[in-house]
Amino acid sequence: MIKMLPLMAVGILVLGGLGTVAMDSDVKKLGSVSMGYGLTCNDSLDYTHTVFVEVATSQNCPPCHYWSQNIQNVYTSGNYEFEYVDMIVYDYYGDVLNWDAYAWKDLYGITGYPTSILDGDYRRIVGNQPGLLTGTLDDCGSRTVADITANMTISWLGNATIEVNITIQNNEETQYDGYIRACITEIISRYNTSGGVPFHFGFLDYAFVNDISINPGAVYTDSVIWDGSDHADAHGDDFGDIAPDNIKVIMGVFNDDNGYVDETTAATLGDGEEPVLHIESLTGGLFKVSAVIKNTGTVEAIDVNWSIALDGGLLLLDGENSGKITSIPAGENKTISSDFILGFGKTVVTVTTEKPGVYKEQKAFVLLFFIKILNE
């Protein structure tokens, strides 16, 4: 500890000299419309529909790792009305991981990774382009779309089996012709990025790939029972081990006239009967980082295991910490903190919860005992 005192003294001097500069920089960022990852001040934005994003991605693609983090951060911000699916085409060795995802990428002529298809190719983003994401979402969300309403519920039947029920109402005065794709995903994917962390909403299989035709004012309904043990990836590994609290089904309704999405709906098992956790924010400061975990569901979350870890930089004290939150009532939040951090350099803060499973990653910079969360 005695050897560390000169280092800490230097740190105090450095922070003292840089404090004014850092504060000026923060003021400029707050005064700008840019809020990191292309976020804009659009609290009053009213989308015409929920945007559907399908991401062509791969396990052996470093930019895909960063795009996975960037799109997840925008999604969990809650500022943009969209759902997305990670269509993981290739594995770490460049071999096909999922044949349905492979066929889907050929449908859109995708040759580079990551490529994000928004609203059935109304817009696409090629590469890891976080600065383009929110503006492109806004562009899609402001489109004029057909007046249809889609709803979906899913039920757990046990033994890796789910029942998916959908209804689509045509509120137009003319017949609606189109097709649907309903993707069964894992909220925390079994497949990792090239950076060794899970994808989000990782595609497993389709619940529906159907043509639809709905008369004016009529309602289309359908249901399917899907058994994970009967479906597998390109490696031959089946999905008989799916966990009910980690499944989400996401469906886009596509218009035959242009191939674009008119509506998107999504459901998790026991919607309205389960807790839903979100990692709302990460903050830095002296010696520690903190995270706010909010239960946006309608049921109390009980015995939530959590962990915080830092990876990267020269860390003498790495701040790793874990624990269990006894209860997070519906609509409330809890704050968790790392252990003591001491070091220097760029790092990545990872926050994870289990049951329900949530994952968030964010870049940070450590200057001795001061940790700054980076927003871009």
C-alpha positions as CSV (number, residue, x, y, z in Angstrom):
1,M,0.0,0.0,0.0
2,I,2.9,2.4,0.8
3,K,4.2,1.9,-2.8
4,M,0.8,2.9,-4.1
5,L,0.7,6.3,-2.3
6,P,2.9,8.1,-4.8
7,L,0.9,6.7,-7.7
8,M,-2.4,7.9,-6.1
9,A,-0.8,11.3,-5.4
10,V,0.1,11.6,-9.1
11,G,-3.5,10.6,-9.9
12,I,-4.9,13.4,-7.8
13,L,-2.7,15.9,-9.5
14,V,-3.6,14.6,-13.0
15,L,-7.3,14.7,-12.1
16,G,-7.0,18.2,-10.7
17,G,-5.3,19.4,-13.9
18,L,-7.8,17.7,-16.2
19,G,-11.0,18.3,-14.2
20,T,-11.9,21.6,-15.9
21,V,-11.3,20.1,-19.4
22,A,-13.5,17.1,-18.6
23,M,-16.3,19.3,-17.3
24,D,-16.2,21.5,-20.3
25,S,-16.4,18.5,-22.6
26,D,-19.3,17.1,-20.7
27,V,-21.2,20.4,-20.9
28,K,-20.7,20.5,-24.7
29,K,-22.0,17.0,-25.1
30,L,-25.1,17.8,-23.0
31,G,-25.8,20.8,-25.1
32,S,-25.7,18.8,-28.4
33,V,-28.5,16.7,-29.9
34,S,-26.0,13.8,-30.0
35,M,-26.3,11.5,-27.1
36,G,-24.0,8.7,-28.0
37,Y,-24.6,5.9,-30.5
38,G,-26.5,8.5,-32.6
39,L,-29.2,8.9,-30.0
40,T,-31.4,12.0,-30.5
41,C,-33.7,13.9,-28.2
42,N,-36.9,12.4,-29.6
43,D,-39.0,11.7,-26.5
44,S,-42.1,12.9,-28.3
45,L,-41.5,10.7,-31.4
46,D,-44.6,8.7,-32.4
47,Y,-43.8,5.8,-34.7
48,T,-46.5,4.6,-37.1
49,H,-45.6,1.0,-36.3
50,T,-42.9,-1.1,-34.5
51,V,-39.9,-1.3,-36.7
52,F,-38.6,-4.8,-37.5
53,V,-34.8,-5.3,-37.7
54,E,-33.2,-8.5,-38.9
55,V,-29.4,-8.6,-38.5
56,A,-27.2,-10.8,-40.6
57,T,-24.3,-11.6,-38.3
58,S,-21.6,-14.2,-37.7
59,Q,-19.6,-15.7,-34.9
60,N,-16.2,-15.1,-36.7
61,C,-16.8,-11.4,-37.4
62,P,-15.2,-8.8,-35.0
63,P,-17.4,-5.9,-36.2
64,C,-20.5,-8.1,-35.5
65,H,-19.4,-8.2,-31.9
66,Y,-19.4,-4.4,-31.6
67,W,-22.7,-4.1,-33.6
68,S,-24.3,-6.6,-31.2
69,Q,-23.4,-4.3,-28.3
70,N,-24.4,-1.1,-30.1
71,I,-27.9,-2.2,-31.2
72,Q,-28.6,-3.8,-27.8
73,N,-27.7,-0.5,-26.0
74,V,-30.1,1.4,-28.2
75,Y,-32.8,-1.2,-27.8
76,T,-32.5,-1.2,-24.0
77,S,-32.6,2.6,-23.9
78,G,-36.3,2.3,-24.6
79,N,-36.2,5.5,-26.7
80,Y,-36.9,3.7,-30.0
81,E,-39.8,1.5,-30.9
82,F,-38.3,-1.6,-32.6
83,E,-37.7,-5.3,-32.2
84,Y,-34.7,-7.1,-33.7
85,V,-33.4,-10.6,-34.4
86,D,-29.8,-11.7,-34.7
87,M,-29.7,-14.0,-37.7
88,I,-26.4,-15.8,-36.9
89,V,-25.4,-17.3,-40.3
90,Y,-21.8,-18.6,-39.7
91,D,-19.9,-20.1,-36.8
92,Y,-16.4,-19.3,-35.6
93,Y,-14.8,-21.4,-38.4
94,G,-16.9,-19.8,-41.2
95,D,-19.2,-22.8,-41.6
96,V,-23.0,-22.4,-41.8
97,L,-24.5,-22.3,-38.3
98,N,-28.1,-22.1,-39.2
99,W,-29.6,-23.1,-42.6
100,D,-32.7,-21.0,-42.2
101,A,-30.6,-17.9,-41.4
102,Y,-28.4,-18.8,-44.4
103,A,-31.4,-19.0,-46.7
104,W,-32.7,-15.7,-45.3
105,K,-29.4,-13.8,-46.1
106,D,-29.6,-15.1,-49.7
107,L,-33.1,-13.7,-49.9
108,Y,-31.7,-10.2,-49.4
109,G,-28.4,-10.8,-51.3
110,I,-26.3,-10.1,-48.2
111,T,-22.5,-10.5,-48.7
112,G,-21.1,-8.5,-45.8
113,Y,-21.4,-8.8,-42.0
114,P,-23.0,-7.3,-40.1
115,T,-25.8,-6.2,-42.3
116,S,-29.0,-5.0,-40.8
117,I,-32.3,-5.2,-42.8
118,L,-34.8,-2.7,-41.5
119,D,-38.5,-3.2,-42.2
120,G,-38.0,-5.7,-45.0
121,D,-35.2,-3.7,-46.7
122,Y,-36.9,-0.4,-46.6
123,R,-33.5,0.6,-45.3
124,R,-30.3,-1.4,-44.6
125,I,-27.1,-0.6,-42.6
126,V,-24.0,-2.4,-43.7
127,G,-21.2,-2.8,-41.1
128,N,-20.9,-1.6,-37.5
129,Q,-22.4,1.9,-38.0
130,P,-23.8,3.0,-34.6
131,G,-24.1,6.6,-35.8
132,L,-26.6,5.6,-38.4
133,L,-28.8,3.4,-36.3
134,T,-31.2,5.8,-34.6
135,G,-31.7,8.1,-37.5
136,T,-32.5,5.1,-39.7
137,L,-35.0,3.7,-37.1
138,D,-36.7,7.1,-37.1
139,D,-36.8,7.1,-40.9
140,C,-38.5,3.7,-40.9
141,G,-40.8,4.5,-38.0
142,S,-42.2,7.6,-39.7
143,R,-43.3,5.6,-42.8
144,T,-46.9,5.4,-43.9
145,V,-48.0,1.8,-43.4
146,A,-51.2,-0.2,-43.8
147,D,-53.6,-0.1,-40.9
148,I,-53.3,-3.5,-39.4
149,T,-53.0,-4.7,-35.8
150,A,-50.9,-7.8,-34.9
151,N,-50.9,-9.6,-31.6
152,M,-49.2,-12.8,-30.3
153,T,-49.1,-14.9,-27.2
154,I,-46.9,-17.9,-26.4
155,S,-47.4,-20.6,-23.7
156,W,-45.0,-23.1,-22.2
157,L,-46.2,-26.7,-22.6
158,G,-43.1,-28.2,-20.9
159,N,-40.2,-30.3,-22.3
160,A,-38.9,-27.5,-24.5
161,T,-42.3,-27.1,-26.2
162,I,-44.2,-23.9,-26.7
163,E,-47.5,-22.9,-28.3
164,V,-47.6,-19.7,-30.4
165,N,-50.9,-18.0,-31.2
166,I,-51.2,-15.0,-33.5
167,T,-54.0,-12.7,-34.6
168,I,-53.7,-10.0,-37.4
169,Q,-56.6,-7.6,-37.9
170,N,-57.1,-5.8,-41.2
171,N,-58.4,-2.3,-40.4
172,E,-58.3,-1.2,-44.1
173,E,-61.2,-1.0,-46.5
174,T,-59.4,-3.2,-49.0
175,Q,-58.0,-6.7,-48.9
176,Y,-54.6,-7.1,-47.2
177,D,-52.1,-9.5,-48.9
178,G,-48.8,-10.2,-47.4
179,Y,-46.7,-12.7,-45.5
180,I,-45.3,-13.2,-42.0
181,R,-42.1,-14.3,-40.5
182,A,-42.2,-15.2,-36.8
183,C,-38.7,-15.9,-35.3
184,I,-38.1,-18.0,-32.2
185,T,-35.2,-16.4,-30.4
186,E,-33.2,-16.8,-27.2
187,I,-33.0,-13.5,-25.3
188,I,-29.5,-14.3,-24.2
189,S,-28.3,-16.5,-27.1
190,R,-26.5,-19.8,-26.7
191,Y,-24.1,-18.5,-29.4
192,N,-21.3,-16.0,-28.6
193,T,-19.8,-13.2,-30.7
194,S,-16.2,-13.2,-31.7
195,G,-15.6,-11.2,-28.4
196,G,-16.9,-14.2,-26.4
197,V,-20.2,-12.7,-25.2
198,P,-23.7,-13.8,-26.1
199,F,-25.7,-12.4,-29.0
200,H,-29.1,-11.0,-28.1
201,F,-32.4,-12.3,-29.5
202,G,-30.4,-15.0,-31.3
203,F,-32.4,-16.8,-34.0
204,L,-33.2,-20.5,-33.5
205,D,-36.0,-21.3,-35.9
206,Y,-39.3,-20.1,-37.4
207,A,-42.6,-20.5,-35.7
208,F,-44.3,-19.2,-38.9
209,V,-43.3,-18.4,-42.5
210,N,-46.8,-17.9,-44.1
211,D,-48.5,-16.1,-46.8
212,I,-51.6,-14.2,-45.5
213,S,-54.7,-12.7,-47.2
214,I,-57.2,-10.8,-45.0
215,N,-60.5,-9.4,-46.1
216,P,-61.4,-5.8,-45.1
217,G,-62.2,-5.7,-41.4
218,A,-61.4,-9.4,-41.0
219,V,-59.0,-11.1,-38.6
220,Y,-56.4,-13.7,-39.5
221,T,-55.6,-16.3,-36.8
222,D,-53.1,-19.2,-36.6
223,S,-51.3,-21.3,-34.0
224,V,-48.5,-23.7,-33.9
225,I,-46.9,-26.0,-31.4
226,W,-43.1,-26.0,-31.6
227,D,-40.9,-28.6,-29.9
228,G,-37.2,-27.5,-29.5
229,S,-36.1,-31.2,-29.5
230,D,-37.4,-31.5,-33.1
231,H,-35.3,-28.6,-34.4
232,A,-31.5,-28.2,-34.6
233,D,-28.8,-25.9,-35.9
234,A,-26.5,-26.8,-38.8
235,H,-24.2,-28.6,-36.4
236,G,-27.0,-31.0,-35.5
237,D,-27.4,-29.6,-32.0
238,D,-31.1,-29.5,-31.1
239,F,-32.9,-26.9,-29.0
240,G,-34.3,-29.3,-26.4
241,D,-32.6,-27.4,-23.7
242,I,-34.3,-24.0,-24.1
243,A,-35.3,-22.2,-20.9
244,P,-38.8,-20.7,-20.7
245,D,-37.7,-17.4,-19.3
246,N,-35.1,-17.0,-22.1
247,I,-37.4,-17.3,-25.1
248,K,-38.9,-14.5,-27.2
249,V,-40.9,-14.8,-30.4
250,I,-40.7,-11.8,-32.8
251,M,-42.9,-11.5,-35.9
252,G,-42.9,-9.1,-38.8
253,V,-45.9,-8.6,-41.1
254,F,-44.8,-7.9,-44.6
255,N,-46.8,-6.2,-47.4
256,D,-46.9,-8.0,-50.8
257,D,-47.0,-4.6,-52.6
258,N,-43.5,-3.6,-51.6
259,G,-42.1,-6.3,-49.3
260,Y,-41.8,-3.8,-46.4
261,V,-43.0,-4.4,-42.9
262,D,-46.3,-2.9,-41.8
263,E,-46.3,-4.1,-38.2
264,T,-44.2,-6.0,-35.7
265,T,-45.2,-7.9,-32.6
266,A,-43.3,-9.9,-30.0
267,A,-44.0,-12.0,-27.0
268,T,-42.2,-13.7,-24.2
269,L,-43.5,-16.7,-22.2
270,G,-46.1,-15.6,-19.6
271,D,-46.4,-12.0,-20.8
272,G,-48.1,-10.1,-17.9
273,E,-47.3,-13.0,-15.5
274,E,-43.5,-12.7,-15.3
275,P,-40.9,-10.2,-14.1
276,V,-39.0,-8.4,-16.9
277,L,-35.6,-6.9,-16.1
278,H,-33.7,-4.1,-17.8
279,I,-30.3,-2.7,-17.0
280,E,-31.2,1.0,-17.1
281,S,-27.9,2.7,-16.8
282,L,-24.2,2.4,-15.9
283,T,-22.4,5.2,-13.9
284,G,-18.8,5.6,-13.0
285,G,-17.1,7.7,-10.3
286,L,-14.6,7.2,-7.6
287,F,-13.3,3.6,-7.1
288,K,-16.6,1.9,-8.4
289,V,-19.1,1.6,-11.2
290,S,-22.8,1.2,-10.5
291,A,-25.8,-0.1,-12.5
292,V,-29.5,0.3,-12.1
293,I,-31.6,-2.8,-12.6
294,K,-35.3,-2.1,-13.2
295,N,-38.2,-4.6,-13.2
296,T,-40.5,-3.5,-16.0
297,G,-42.8,-6.5,-15.6
298,T,-45.9,-6.9,-13.6
299,V,-44.6,-9.5,-11.1
300,E,-42.0,-9.3,-8.4
301,A,-38.5,-10.6,-9.3
302,I,-37.2,-12.8,-6.6
303,D,-33.6,-13.9,-5.8
304,V,-31.9,-12.2,-8.8
305,N,-28.3,-13.2,-9.1
306,W,-26.1,-10.5,-10.6
307,S,-22.4,-9.8,-11.5
308,I,-20.2,-6.9,-12.5
309,A,-16.8,-7.5,-14.2
310,L,-14.3,-5.3,-16.1
311,D,-12.1,-6.6,-18.9
312,G,-9.2,-4.7,-20.4
313,G,-6.7,-2.0,-19.3
314,L,-4.1,-2.3,-16.6
315,L,-6.2,-3.2,-13.5
316,L,-4.6,-3.6,-10.1
317,L,-8.0,-3.9,-8.5
318,D,-10.5,-5.3,-11.1
319,G,-13.7,-4.4,-9.3
320,E,-15.3,-7.8,-10.0
321,N,-18.3,-8.3,-7.8
322,S,-21.5,-10.4,-7.6
323,G,-24.5,-10.9,-5.3
324,K,-28.2,-11.7,-5.1
325,I,-31.0,-9.2,-4.9
326,T,-33.7,-10.7,-2.7
327,S,-36.6,-8.8,-4.4
328,I,-37.3,-6.3,-7.1
329,P,-41.0,-5.4,-7.0
330,A,-42.8,-4.7,-10.3
331,G,-42.0,-1.2,-11.5
332,E,-39.2,-0.6,-9.1
333,N,-35.4,-0.7,-9.4
334,K,-32.3,-1.6,-7.5
335,T,-28.7,-0.3,-7.7
336,I,-25.7,-2.6,-7.7
337,S,-22.0,-1.7,-7.5
338,S,-18.7,-3.2,-8.4
339,D,-15.9,-3.8,-5.9
340,F,-13.0,-1.3,-5.7
341,I,-11.3,-0.5,-9.0
342,L,-7.7,0.8,-9.4
343,G,-5.8,1.0,-12.6
344,F,-5.3,2.7,-16.0
345,G,-6.7,2.5,-19.5
346,K,-9.7,1.5,-21.6
347,T,-11.9,-1.3,-20.3
348,V,-15.3,-2.8,-20.8
349,V,-17.8,-3.1,-18.0
350,T,-20.1,-6.1,-18.1
351,V,-23.3,-6.4,-16.0
352,T,-25.2,-9.7,-16.0
353,T,-28.3,-10.9,-14.2
354,E,-29.9,-14.4,-14.1
355,K,-33.5,-15.4,-13.8
356,P,-34.5,-13.4,-15.7
357,G,-31.3,-13.2,-17.8
358,V,-30.2,-9.7,-18.8
359,Y,-26.8,-8.6,-20.2
360,K,-25.2,-5.2,-20.8
361,E,-21.8,-4.2,-21.9
362,Q,-20.3,-0.6,-22.0
363,K,-16.9,0.9,-22.6
364,A,-15.2,2.8,-19.8
365,F,-11.9,4.5,-19.0
366,V,-10.0,4.0,-15.7
367,L,-7.7,6.7,-14.5
368,L,-6.3,5.3,-11.3
369,F,-9.3,5.3,-8.9
370,F,-11.7,7.4,-11.2
371,I,-13.8,5.5,-13.7
372,K,-15.6,7.3,-16.6
373,I,-18.3,5.5,-18.6
374,L,-17.9,6.2,-22.3
375,N,-21.0,6.9,-24.3
376,E,-19.4,6.6,-27.7
